[in-house]
Amino acid sequence: MKYIKTAKYDKQFLLDNMMGPNAMKILEEMAAGLTLKSGMRVLDPGCGKGLTAIFLAKEYGVQVFAHDLWVGATENYRRFKSLNLDSLIIPIHSDANDTPYADEYFDAVISVDAYEYFGETESYMDEKPAPPVKKGGIFAIAVPGVKKELQGKPPVEMACSWTAEDLETFHSCVWWRELLSKSQKIEIESVSEMQGFDEFRNDWLLCDNEYAVSDRSAMEAGAGKYMNFVQIIAKKK
Ligand SMILES: C[S@@+](CC[C@H](N)C(=O)[O-])C[C@H]1O[C@@H](n2cnc3c(N)ncnc32)[C@H](O)[C@@H]1O
């Protein structure tokens, strides 16, 4: 697909604020299948430097609660303010295990390249993000993954850049469907590979973030053939 909405943003701004494969393009692809309307309230856990929150606020006029652990609220607030988006995006420095919200408060939880850090246990969905989402509310989650579950020793191409521990978070569509189908509070609509994986990753490799630099050796060795981006769409029961 053509990422027409992302193309409107300054390329250098995106490169300066990427923390992984191009989060705006990932969100643009995922959001194309969602109904997002001005006035909706969205939780964005693991928002990093806020590229997804910015895109949601600017493109859809939704209010975003932008949570992150590694990036402070003041840094994100300054970025949102510089874009005149501070009335729509609330920057919060917190762990995604803290969801101090009213039940049924949000219309959606949208998370790109973060859920794999905190959401890979059976209990997480029902205990943390699901209660504050309205009945019928949306879950749209994108995570870096693998085409097939890695068994035993990781492929040498992947081991160039990632330790076995790093690779523990990478899973297949089948694995994610199985994990989230244990939830009593959500109904899965689809779990699928995203079309734009190569483009998301190639954009990331262009930036000088130290993790992008260290990811280059795996990609040059051909690790991309094992990898994908997994998109999960679900509804609150
Ligand atoms: C690879 S970065 C991606 C950031 C952003 N979503 C993006 O795609 O640009 C992963 C993010 O997950 C966040 N994260 C990891 N563990 C977290 C936790 N327990 N609670 C909240 N955020 C967390 C980190 O702070 C980091 O910003």
PDBQT file of the ligand as one rigid body, heavy atoms in Angstrom, charges set to zero:
ROOT
HETATM    1  C1  LIG A 301      10.593  -0.317  20.368  1.00  0.00    +0.000 C 
HETATM    2  S1  LIG A 301       9.975   1.007  21.307  1.00  0.00    +0.000 S 
HETATM    3  C2  LIG A 301       8.639   1.539  20.284  1.00  0.00    +0.000 C 
HETATM    4  C3  LIG A 301       8.094   2.860  20.649  1.00  0.00    +0.000 C 
HETATM    5  C4  LIG A 301       6.902   3.341  19.808  1.00  0.00    +0.000 C 
HETATM    6  N1  LIG A 301       5.719   2.559  20.041  1.00  0.00    +0.000 N 
HETATM    7  C5  LIG A 301       7.258   3.317  18.352  1.00  0.00    +0.000 C 
HETATM    8  O1  LIG A 301       6.882   2.368  17.658  1.00  0.00    +0.000 OA
HETATM    9  O2  LIG A 301       7.947   4.244  17.935  1.00  0.00    +0.000 OA
HETATM   10  C6  LIG A 301       9.172   0.154  22.632  1.00  0.00    +0.000 C 
HETATM   11  C7  LIG A 301       8.530   1.082  23.635  1.00  0.00    +0.000 C 
HETATM   12  O3  LIG A 301       7.858   0.270  24.604  1.00  0.00    +0.000 OA
HETATM   13  C8  LIG A 301       7.944   0.951  25.831  1.00  0.00    +0.000 C 
HETATM   14  N2  LIG A 301       7.780   0.002  26.928  1.00  0.00    +0.000 N 
HETATM   15  C9  LIG A 301       8.470  -1.132  27.176  1.00  0.00    +0.000 A 
HETATM   16  N3  LIG A 301       8.041  -1.700  28.318  1.00  0.00    +0.000 NA
HETATM   17  C10 LIG A 301       7.050  -0.904  28.787  1.00  0.00    +0.000 A 
HETATM   18  C11 LIG A 301       6.202  -0.948  29.920  1.00  0.00    +0.000 A 
HETATM   19  N4  LIG A 301       6.289  -1.950  30.800  1.00  0.00    +0.000 N 
HETATM   20  N5  LIG A 301       5.317   0.043  30.085  1.00  0.00    +0.000 NA
HETATM   21  C12 LIG A 301       5.205   1.067  29.193  1.00  0.00    +0.000 A 
HETATM   22  N6  LIG A 301       5.980   1.156  28.088  1.00  0.00    +0.000 NA
HETATM   23  C13 LIG A 301       6.883   0.192  27.891  1.00  0.00    +0.000 A 
HETATM   24  C14 LIG A 301       9.323   1.569  25.851  1.00  0.00    +0.000 C 
HETATM   25  O4  LIG A 301       9.351   2.634  26.752  1.00  0.00    +0.000 OA
HETATM   26  C15 LIG A 301       9.517   1.943  24.396  1.00  0.00    +0.000 C 
HETATM   27  O5  LIG A 301       9.250   3.294  24.157  1.00  0.00    +0.000 OA
ENDROOT
TORSDOF 0
